[in-house]
């Protein structure tokens, strides 16, 4: 797994949590 992949994945997760 690439670090960039995890980085953007973490950002998407945080955005979803803020939206929810």
N, CA, C and O atoms as CSV, one atom per row, in Angstrom:
chain,resi,resn,atom,element,x,y,z
A,1,UNK,N,N,0.853,-1.218,0.000
A,1,UNK,CA,C,0.000,0.000,0.000
A,1,UNK,C,C,0.880,1.258,0.000
A,1,UNK,O,O,1.898,1.323,0.690
A,2,UNK,N,N,0.473,2.220,-0.767
A,2,UNK,CA,C,1.286,3.456,-0.817
A,2,UNK,C,C,0.883,4.426,0.295
A,2,UNK,O,O,-0.272,4.465,0.720
A,3,UNK,N,N,1.822,5.174,0.734
A,3,UNK,CA,C,1.509,6.139,1.817
A,3,UNK,C,C,0.504,7.183,1.303
A,3,UNK,O,O,-0.378,7.621,2.042
A,4,UNK,N,N,0.646,7.568,0.052
A,4,UNK,CA,C,-0.293,8.565,-0.503
A,4,UNK,C,C,-1.724,8.025,-0.474
A,4,UNK,O,O,-2.672,8.748,-0.170
A,5,UNK,N,N,-1.852,6.745,-0.796
A,5,UNK,CA,C,-3.194,6.125,-0.805
A,5,UNK,C,C,-3.812,6.246,0.590
A,5,UNK,O,O,-4.967,6.648,0.733
A,6,UNK,N,N,-3.039,5.898,1.604
A,6,UNK,CA,C,-3.568,5.960,2.981
A,6,UNK,C,C,-3.853,7.410,3.360
A,6,UNK,O,O,-4.810,7.707,4.075
A,7,UNK,N,N,-2.999,8.306,2.863
A,7,UNK,CA,C,-3.179,9.730,3.210
A,7,UNK,C,C,-4.527,10.237,2.694
A,7,UNK,O,O,-5.306,10.808,3.459
A,8,UNK,N,N,-4.806,10.035,1.416
A,8,UNK,CA,C,-6.071,10.544,0.858
A,8,UNK,C,C,-7.247,9.753,1.449
A,8,UNK,O,O,-8.335,10.293,1.655
A,9,UNK,N,N,-7.006,8.477,1.714
A,9,UNK,CA,C,-8.103,7.681,2.295
A,9,UNK,C,C,-8.482,8.260,3.656
A,9,UNK,O,O,-9.661,8.358,3.998
A,10,UNK,N,N,-7.467,8.639,4.421
A,10,UNK,CA,C,-7.731,9.193,5.773
A,10,UNK,C,C,-8.490,10.521,5.630
A,10,UNK,O,O,-9.393,10.817,6.412
A,11,UNK,N,N,-8.113,11.305,4.629
A,11,UNK,CA,C,-8.790,12.596,4.427
A,11,UNK,C,C,-10.261,12.358,4.072
A,11,UNK,O,O,-11.143,13.050,4.579
A,12,UNK,N,N,-10.517,11.393,3.215
A,12,UNK,CA,C,-11.913,11.097,2.822
A,12,UNK,C,C,-12.704,10.648,4.047
A,12,UNK,O,O,-13.859,11.033,4.228
A,13,UNK,N,N,-12.070,9.834,4.880
A,13,UNK,CA,C,-12.771,9.338,6.089
A,13,UNK,C,C,-13.126,10.525,6.992
A,13,UNK,O,O,-14.248,10.620,7.489
A,14,UNK,N,N,-12.172,11.416,7.196
A,14,UNK,CA,C,-12.424,12.570,8.075
A,14,UNK,C,C,-13.549,13.435,7.494
A,14,UNK,O,O,-14.416,13.908,8.227
A,15,UNK,N,N,-13.526,13.635,6.182
A,15,UNK,CA,C,-14.575,14.466,5.558
A,15,UNK,C,C,-15.936,13.813,5.751
A,15,UNK,O,O,-16.921,14.498,6.027
A,16,UNK,N,N,-15.996,12.503,5.607
A,16,UNK,CA,C,-17.302,11.802,5.759
A,16,UNK,C,C,-17.780,11.962,7.206
A,16,UNK,O,O,-18.964,12.193,7.454
A,17,UNK,N,N,-16.870,11.841,8.136
A,17,UNK,CA,C,-17.281,11.962,9.552
A,17,UNK,C,C,-17.795,13.377,9.831
A,17,UNK,O,O,-18.777,13.551,10.553
A,18,UNK,N,N,-17.141,14.369,9.266
A,18,UNK,CA,C,-17.575,15.773,9.499
A,18,UNK,C,C,-18.944,15.994,8.844
A,18,UNK,O,O,-19.800,16.689,9.393
A,19,UNK,N,N,-19.138,15.394,7.664
A,19,UNK,CA,C,-20.422,15.571,6.963
A,19,UNK,C,C,-21.545,14.880,7.733
A,19,UNK,O,O,-22.638,15.428,7.871
A,20,UNK,N,N,-21.274,13.683,8.231
A,20,UNK,CA,C,-22.308,12.913,8.936
A,20,UNK,C,C,-22.803,13.700,10.146
A,20,UNK,O,O,-23.676,13.227,10.875
